[in-house]
Amino acid sequence: MAPQHTVPERALTGLREDLAGAVLVPGDPGYDEARTVHNGMIDRRPAVIAQCATPADVSHAIRFAREADLPVAVRGGGHSVAGASVVEDGLVVDLRRMHGATVDPEAGTVRVEGGATMSDLDRACQPFGLATTGGRASTTGVGGFTLGGGSGWLERKFGLACDNLLAADLITAEGKLVVASADENPELFWALHGGGGNFGVATSLTLRLHPLPEMSMAMLFYLPESGPEVVRIFRDLGAAAPDEVGGGVIYFPAPPEPFIPEHLVGELVCGALLTYAGPVAEVRELAAPLLALKPEVEIVMDVPYAELQCMLDDPPGLRNYWSAEYLRAFPDEAVDVFCSRAARIPMPTATQHVLFLMGGAVAAGPAGYPLPWRTAPWAVHPFATWQDPADDARVVRWVKDVRADARPWSVDAVYLNFIGSEGEQRVVSGFGTDNYRRLAAVKAAYDPDNVFRFNHNITPAAAA
C-alpha cells in the first residue's frame, strides 16, 4: 500500500539533523527490518521510523510527528500482540538504541532505558546476585511490560514489575520531559502502575531490586492422558506453595529440543513447570508429588535467572494471537474443562495452553493500583503461535473457545499485556471502572489529544 502521507524531504532533513539516532523512510536500507515486529500477522508500513538514541531524540520525533499530522506508535521490545509498536503511514518512535541498564548494588536499584529488553535487564543484574520481576521471554521490552503491570516468574516473591517501579522519566505528547515518582507527579506515577503507554514515552525506569542468590526449576513433561491428574496435583501443590514458587501447567506440541525424546517431538504433551527462588534440593522436595507420577521427561536443576528467562523464548515472525482469563477459583470442574480444551489445540502449531499460578506477593501487593485482576489465584492464558495464514480462523477460534470455557470462574478483569485488541469494554474491565475514570483524568492532563492511542487506549476525560 502506498503511503498516504508524503513527508517533505526538507522536513525529513531537519529531523535527521535534530536526531542523534537515525531516520528511516520507505525504500531506505534497513527500513523493512525496522518495521517488523514480533507478531508475524502485523504488516504495517510507517511513513517514518525515528530510531531514537537519547530522550531529546524522542522529544524531537514526537514534535515532528505532531507538526506533520502523523499518528505516533512507540516501539520498545515490539512484543505487543496487537501490533501497537508500529503504525501504518505514521511515525514510529523506535527506542531500541536506548537499551542500557545500570545497577546500583548498594541502593538495590537499576535504571533501565526505554528500549531495553528483559535480557538487558536480567544480565545487568545477575553479576550482583540481584533481580526484579521480569517477563517470561528475554526479548520482551521492559518499558511496556512494566507500565502494563508486569507478570513473571518472580511475581509471587517480589510482586509485579510495576510494584517495584520507583521512578520513570517520560516524554509527554508535547515533547516535554516529566519525572514521575511517589513524590513527584504522584498521580501520574499511580497511573503508570498498569496504565501502559497512554501517558507518554518512558525513556527510563528505575526499579527496585531484590537479592536472588539462587534460582532453580523443575520442568516435567507427561503424556496428555495424564494431564488431568497433573493439573490437579499442580493446583493443590501451588495453593500451598511458599511465595518463592512460581510456574504453571502448559499443554503444547513438544518442540524438537535435545531433551525431548524423538517419539514425542510434535506430539501433544502436558508440562508442569515449577520455578523456585532458592536451591534445587528444595524445589525437588516441593515437586515430589509431581515426580511420583513418573514424567516422560524430568529436568530438575539449578539455573541462573537470566538463563531461565530465555528458555521459553518464541522465535519472532510467527503469527500470534493470545488472550487470558483470570480466575477466582479452579475447582475440579474447571480442571476438566481446561484439559478437555487442550486436546483440541490446533495441530501442527506451536500453540501453548497455559495455566499460571498467581497469588503470593501479587495478591498481597498494593490494592490501590489499577490492576483488579491481581487478586486472582489462577490465570488461563491461551497463547497461540503458528505459521500458515490458512490456519488463522481455526487458531483464533480455539483461543476464543478457551476464554469462553474459563468464563464461569473469571474475575472479569484481565492483565492487558496478555491480550490483543478485544474492545473498549475489555480495556475498562482490565483497569476497573472507577480506576478507568481516574486514569482518564490523568490522560486528559498529560495527553488530552490522545496522541498515544495505539495501545489499550484510555480516552482522555475531556473527550469521553
Disulfide bonds with the S-S distance in Angstrom:
none
